[in-house]
Amino acid sequence: MNNQPSREFLFDKKKYKILIIGLLVIVFGFILMSGGGSDNPNVFNPDVFNFRRIRLAPTVVLSGFGICIYAILKRK
């Protein structure tokens, strides 16, 4: 007489692990983008335009999004 549907997760354990790894890669990319500010707003700091913030961090963030998309679209 128990007509309640059974609850199951949307993804399996492996897909959740891949998704969490993708989210951690995204967070790491945003950490790479941070920093390099100046205490005085009248002084220009050229560290804003270094390789880490312009090339590496956006690439890491985009690869994290790719990992998350892979985890969502992966079949069981």
N, C-alpha and C positions, 0 to 999 in steps of 0.2 A: 504494500500500500504506500510505499515511499515513492512518490512520483516526482521528487525534486531531481533536477538534472545534476549529474556529477560535475564538480568544478575541476577543471584542469587548466594548467598554464598555457599561455599562448605559444611560448617557445619551450624547447627542451633545455636541459642544463648546459649543453655545449653551445647553443646559440646565445644564451645569456652570458656565458663567459666571453665569447667573441664580442658581443655588444659592449660589455664592460671594458674590455681591452680597447675598443674603439673610442669609448668615452674618455678613458684615461689618456689616450694619445691626443685627443682634442684638447684636453686640459693642459697637457704638457706643451702643446703648441702655443696656447695662449700665455702660458708662463714664459715661454721663450720671447714672446712679443713685449712683455712688460719691462719696466725699468728704463734707465737712460734719460730720466727727466732732469730738469735744471731747477735749482733753488731760486734763481733769479730769472724772472720772465723776460728781462731785457737782454739776456745772454743766450746766444744760439749754441746748442749742443749738437755737434755733427754725429754723435752716436745714434741718433734717431734713424739715420739712413745706413746703418751697417748691414752686412750680409745676413746676420742672424735674424734681424727684424723684417727685412725686406724679402728675402728669398726662403730661408730655412723655416721660419715659423709658419708662414702661410702654407708651405708644402706639407708640413707636419699636420696642420689642421685639416687640410683637404684629404690627406691620406687617412686620418681618423674618421672623417665622414665616409670615405670609401669603405673602411672596415665596418662601420655601422650599417651601411647599405647592404654590404655583403651578408652580414649577420641576419638582416631582416629578410632578404630574398633567398637565402640558402634553404634548400629542401632538406627534409629530415632524412 
